[in-house]
Amino acid sequence: MNMNMQDALGVMADNNNDLSTYVDIVFVIDGTGSMQPLINKVKTLTLSLHEKLEEGLRENKRRIDNLRAKVIVFRDYYVDGNAAMEESVFFELPDANNKFHDFVSNITASGGGDEPESGLEALALALRSDFITGGDRQRHVIVLFTDASAHRYEKQNEGVPDNYPSNMFRSLDDLYRTWGTGQDALGVESNNMTPQMSKKAKRLVLFAPDVYPWKEIDENFENTMRREMNKGNGGAELDIDDIIKMLSCSIA
């Protein structure tokens, strides 16, 4: 991304540096066979995420008063059965650094078969996380890592496994409408997909290749930034500093 990241997000600088900022980050991680390099990097980051974000935000004259992180691991509903989706609770950081680290340490890249994977279903699950509402200002950040394309929501019309969510979006347009309106989402209550993200607080950070649907989401979602990840390379080319820089810009 060549443009200034804060400009890309449409974030206006705030002259009041004393605002109490409560931040929730949902890490949505592709757990399929090629992704072990990225998983190892996130594992390394878990014990120092709070500290590194504070450093990154200091440059933007911002501070975090409350930081929570959770993890969603996805593979492929159509191949991996009960291993297709894993979800943690929110971890209060830095107090729960070790629990956060332990959860990520137990992720092993496996399964998935050939792409596409269930990245869109994981994004839908992330939208419904129990995001925090306290503080003067909130940031609800979803950061998604994948090196593969995703199944279209319409694939469920061909039949789904028993563990496939019954209240899933039916199309990418459903996801667009939900993201665009935040908690005021129109028409999604009928299938229980009401998002928990605040419209003003929502941020989406993508580390994903230039394939469906990530390119389309990057072009059509507001408050979204994407760093292109090499297809099939498991995030080996990413540096932890790249991740922190993108997260810091999304929060500032």
C-alpha positions in Angstrom: 0.0 0.0 0.0 1.7 3.2 -1.2 -0.7 5.8 0.3 -0.5 6.9 3.9 -2.2 4.2 5.9 -4.1 6.6 8.2 -5.4 8.5 5.1 -6.4 5.1 3.6 -8.5 4.5 6.7 -10.0 8.0 6.7 -8.8 8.5 10.2 -8.6 12.1 11.4 -6.0 13.1 13.9 -7.4 13.8 17.3 -5.9 16.6 19.3 -7.0 15.1 22.6 -4.2 12.6 23.5 -5.9 11.8 26.9 -8.8 9.8 25.4 -9.3 6.5 27.1 -8.9 3.9 24.3 -10.1 0.4 24.6 -8.8 -2.0 22.0 -10.0 -5.4 21.0 -8.0 -7.4 18.4 -9.3 -10.6 16.8 -6.5 -12.5 15.0 -8.1 -14.7 12.3 -5.5 -17.2 11.2 -5.4 -19.6 8.3 -4.3 -22.8 10.0 -3.9 -24.9 6.9 -0.7 -26.8 6.0 1.3 -24.0 4.4 0.8 -21.5 7.2 3.3 -22.6 9.9 5.8 -19.8 9.2 3.1 -17.2 10.0 1.8 -19.1 13.0 5.3 -19.2 14.4 5.6 -15.4 14.0 2.3 -14.7 15.7 3.4 -17.1 18.5 6.5 -15.0 19.0 4.4 -11.8 19.0 2.0 -13.0 21.7 4.2 -12.3 24.7 5.1 -8.8 23.6 2.0 -7.6 21.7 1.0 -5.1 24.3 4.5 -3.6 24.6 5.1 -3.4 20.9 1.7 -1.8 20.2 2.4 0.8 22.9 5.7 1.6 21.2 4.0 1.8 17.8 1.2 4.1 19.0 3.6 6.4 20.8 4.7 7.7 17.5 1.1 8.6 16.8 0.7 10.2 20.3 -1.9 7.6 21.3 -2.1 5.3 24.3 -4.1 2.1 25.0 -5.9 1.8 28.4 -7.3 -1.7 27.8 -6.1 -4.3 25.3 -7.8 -7.7 24.6 -6.9 -10.2 22.0 -8.6 -13.4 20.8 -7.8 -15.9 18.1 -9.9 -17.7 15.4 -8.2 -20.5 13.5 -9.8 -21.6 10.2 -9.2 -24.4 7.8 -11.9 -25.8 5.5 -15.4 -26.8 6.5 -15.7 -29.0 3.5 -12.6 -31.0 4.2 -11.6 -30.8 7.9 -14.6 -31.6 9.9 -14.4 -30.4 13.5 -10.9 -29.0 13.0 -12.3 -26.5 10.5 -12.8 -23.7 13.0 -11.3 -23.0 16.5 -12.0 -20.0 18.6 -10.4 -18.7 21.9 -11.9 -16.3 24.5 -10.6 -12.7 24.7 -7.4 -12.5 26.6 -6.7 -9.4 28.7 -3.2 -8.2 27.9 -0.6 -8.1 29.3 -2.0 -10.0 32.3 -3.0 -13.0 30.2 0.1 -13.0 27.9 0.9 -16.6 28.8 -2.6 -17.9 28.1 -2.6 -16.0 24.8 0.8 -17.6 24.0 -0.3 -21.1 25.0 -3.3 -21.0 22.7 -1.3 -19.9 19.7 1.4 -22.4 20.5 -1.1 -25.2 20.2 -2.0 -24.3 16.7 -0.5 -26.7 14.2 -0.7 -26.0 10.5 -2.6 -28.9 9.0 -5.4 -29.9 6.7 -7.2 -27.7 4.2 -6.4 -29.8 1.2 -6.3 -27.7 -1.9 -7.6 -24.1 -1.7 -10.0 -22.4 -1.4 -10.4 -22.4 2.4 -13.1 -21.2 4.9 -11.7 -17.7 5.4 -15.1 -15.9 4.7 -16.8 -18.0 7.3 -14.0 -17.2 9.8 -14.5 -13.5 9.0 -18.2 -13.8 9.7 -17.5 -15.4 13.1 -15.0 -12.6 14.0 -17.7 -10.0 13.3 -19.8 -11.5 16.0 -17.1 -11.4 18.7 -18.1 -9.9 22.1 -16.4 -6.6 21.5 -15.7 -4.2 24.3 -17.8 -1.0 24.7 -16.1 0.8 27.6 -13.7 3.8 27.5 -13.9 7.1 25.7 -13.0 5.5 22.4 -13.0 1.9 21.1 -11.1 0.2 18.4 -12.5 -3.2 17.2 -9.8 -4.6 14.9 -10.0 -7.8 12.9 -6.6 -8.9 11.5 -6.8 -11.8 9.1 -3.9 -13.8 7.8 -4.1 -16.2 4.8 -2.1 -17.3 1.8 -5.1 -18.7 -0.1 -8.5 -17.9 -1.7 -11.8 -18.5 0.1 -14.9 -20.5 -0.7 -17.8 -18.3 -1.9 -20.7 -18.2 0.6 -22.9 -19.5 -2.2 -21.1 -22.9 -2.1 -23.4 -23.8 0.9 -26.2 -24.0 -1.6 -24.6 -27.2 -2.9 -24.8 -28.8 0.6 -22.8 -28.4 3.8 -21.3 -30.6 6.5 -23.1 -31.1 9.8 -20.9 -28.6 11.6 -21.4 -25.7 9.1 -23.0 -22.7 10.8 -26.7 -22.5 10.1 -26.8 -18.7 10.3 -24.0 -18.0 7.8 -24.1 -15.1 5.3 -25.5 -16.2 1.9 -23.4 -14.0 -0.3 -20.5 -11.5 -0.2 -23.2 -8.7 -0.6 -24.6 -9.7 2.8 -21.1 -9.3 4.3 -20.7 -5.9 2.6 -24.0 -4.6 4.0 -23.2 -5.9 7.5 -19.7 -4.3 7.5 -21.0 -1.1 6.1 -23.6 -0.5 8.8 -21.9 -2.0 11.8 -24.3 -2.5 14.7 -27.0 -0.9 12.6 -26.9 -3.7 10.1 -29.9 -4.0 7.9 -31.5 -7.3 7.1 -29.1 -9.5 8.9 -31.1 -10.0 12.1 -33.2 -12.6 10.2 -30.3 -15.0 10.1 -28.7 -14.1 13.4 -25.6 -12.5 11.8 -26.0 -9.2 13.7 -22.4 -7.8 14.1 -21.1 -6.7 17.5 -18.6 -4.2 16.1 -19.2 -0.5 16.5 -19.5 1.3 13.2 -17.0 4.0 14.3 -14.6 1.5 15.9 -14.4 -1.2 13.3 -11.1 -1.8 11.5 -10.1 -4.7 9.1 -6.5 -5.5 8.5 -5.8 -8.1 5.8 -2.6 -10.0 5.1 -3.7 -11.9 2.1 -2.9 -12.6 -1.6 -4.4 -10.8 -4.6 -7.2 -13.4 -5.0 -10.9 -13.7 -4.3 -12.3 -12.4 -2.0 -9.5 -10.4 -0.4 -8.9 -8.1 -3.3 -12.7 -7.4 -3.6 -13.0 -6.8 0.2 -10.0 -4.4 0.1 -11.6 -2.4 -2.7 -15.1 -2.3 -1.2 -14.8 -2.2 2.6 -14.4 1.0 4.5 -11.8 1.3 7.2 -9.8 -1.6 5.7 -6.1 -2.0 4.7 -4.4 -4.9 3.0 -0.8 -6.0 2.8 -0.4 -8.5 0.0 0.9 -11.9 1.1 2.5 -14.3 -1.4 0.1 -17.0 -2.5 0.9 -20.4 -0.9 4.0 -19.1 1.0 2.5 -19.2 4.5 3.6 -15.6 5.3 7.3 -16.5 5.3 8.0 -13.1 3.7 6.3 -11.1 6.5 8.2 -9.5 9.3 6.7 -9.0 12.8 7.4 -5.2 12.4 5.1 -5.3 9.3 2.3 -6.7 11.5 2.8 -4.2 14.3 3.0 -1.2 11.9 -0.4 -2.2 10.3 -2.0 -2.8 13.6 -0.8 0.5 15.0 -2.1 2.5 12.1 -5.5 0.8 12.4 -5.7 1.7 16.0 -4.4 5.3 15.8 
